[in-house]
Amino acid sequence: MTIQEFIVGLQEELEIENNLENTTNIKDLDEWDSMTAMLLIGYVSNEFNVTLTAKDLEALSTIDTLIERIGADKFN
């Protein structure tokens, strides 16, 4: 999966209406709440077999920081 495919899939999975970019601050989105956080954890786990913790979510800011946490090497 490419980074762009990940971003598009994430946008669909989280049902975000605006286009996401690498610099988008996830927590600033109108859609961000505890349910969205759970969907994010599930999406990352299913696609990359990476488990995000509460501490990971606290440190999360932009899509780029999420990609760093997943591991850039997991993307094509």
QUIHUVEN-V845678 format. One record per residue. N is the residue number from 1. RES is the residue in one letter. SS is DSSP state (H for helix, E for strand, - for the rest). OMEGA is omega in degrees with one decimal (* if undefined). NEAR is the number of other ideal C-beta (glycine too) atoms within 8 Angstrom. Layout:
n=N res=RES ss=SS omega=OMEGA near=NEAR
n=N res=RES ss=SS omega=OMEGA near=NEAR
This chain:
n=1 res=M ss=- omega=176.6 near=8
n=2 res=T ss=- omega=177.3 near=7
n=3 res=I ss=H omega=179.9 near=8
n=4 res=Q ss=H omega=176.6 near=6
n=5 res=E ss=H omega=177.5 near=8
n=6 res=F ss=H omega=-178.2 near=12
n=7 res=I ss=H omega=178.8 near=12
n=8 res=V ss=H omega=178.3 near=8
n=9 res=G ss=H omega=178.3 near=11
n=10 res=L ss=H omega=178.7 near=13
n=11 res=Q ss=H omega=178.7 near=10
n=12 res=E ss=H omega=-177.8 near=7
n=13 res=E ss=H omega=-177.8 near=9
n=14 res=L ss=- omega=179.3 near=11
n=15 res=E ss=- omega=179.5 near=6
n=16 res=I ss=- omega=-174.9 near=9
n=17 res=E ss=- omega=179.5 near=4
n=18 res=N ss=- omega=176.8 near=5
n=19 res=N ss=- omega=176.0 near=4
n=20 res=L ss=- omega=174.6 near=9
n=21 res=E ss=- omega=-179.9 near=7
n=22 res=N ss=- omega=-176.1 near=9
n=23 res=T ss=- omega=179.3 near=7
n=24 res=T ss=- omega=175.0 near=10
n=25 res=N ss=E omega=-174.5 near=8
n=26 res=I ss=H omega=-176.3 near=12
n=27 res=K ss=H omega=177.3 near=7
n=28 res=D ss=H omega=-179.8 near=6
n=29 res=L ss=- omega=177.2 near=11
n=30 res=D ss=- omega=-176.8 near=3
n=31 res=E ss=- omega=-174.2 near=9
n=32 res=W ss=- omega=173.2 near=9
n=33 res=D ss=- omega=-176.1 near=6
n=34 res=S ss=H omega=178.5 near=5
n=35 res=M ss=H omega=177.3 near=6
n=36 res=T ss=H omega=177.5 near=11
n=37 res=A ss=H omega=179.1 near=10
n=38 res=M ss=H omega=176.9 near=8
n=39 res=L ss=H omega=177.9 near=10
n=40 res=L ss=H omega=178.9 near=15
n=41 res=I ss=H omega=179.9 near=11
n=42 res=G ss=H omega=-179.9 near=8
n=43 res=Y ss=H omega=-179.5 near=12
n=44 res=V ss=H omega=179.2 near=13
n=45 res=S ss=H omega=-178.8 near=11
n=46 res=N ss=H omega=-174.9 near=6
n=47 res=E ss=H omega=-171.9 near=8
n=48 res=F ss=H omega=-177.0 near=9
n=49 res=N ss=- omega=178.1 near=3
n=50 res=V ss=- omega=179.7 near=10
n=51 res=T ss=- omega=175.5 near=6
n=52 res=L ss=- omega=178.7 near=11
n=53 res=T ss=- omega=176.4 near=6
n=54 res=A ss=H omega=178.3 near=5
n=55 res=K ss=H omega=176.2 near=6
n=56 res=D ss=H omega=-179.2 near=9
n=57 res=L ss=H omega=176.9 near=11
n=58 res=E ss=H omega=-177.3 near=6
n=59 res=A ss=H omega=-176.3 near=8
n=60 res=L ss=- omega=173.2 near=11
n=61 res=S ss=- omega=-176.5 near=7
n=62 res=T ss=E omega=174.4 near=10
n=63 res=I ss=H omega=178.5 near=13
n=64 res=D ss=H omega=178.9 near=8
n=65 res=T ss=H omega=175.4 near=10
n=66 res=L ss=H omega=178.9 near=12
n=67 res=I ss=H omega=177.3 near=12
n=68 res=E ss=H omega=-179.6 near=8
n=69 res=R ss=H omega=177.9 near=11
n=70 res=I ss=H omega=-177.9 near=11
n=71 res=G ss=- omega=-177.3 near=8
n=72 res=A ss=H omega=-179.2 near=7
n=73 res=D ss=H omega=-179.9 near=4
n=74 res=K ss=H omega=-179.9 near=8
n=75 res=F ss=- omega=177.7 near=10
n=76 res=N ss=- omega=* near=3
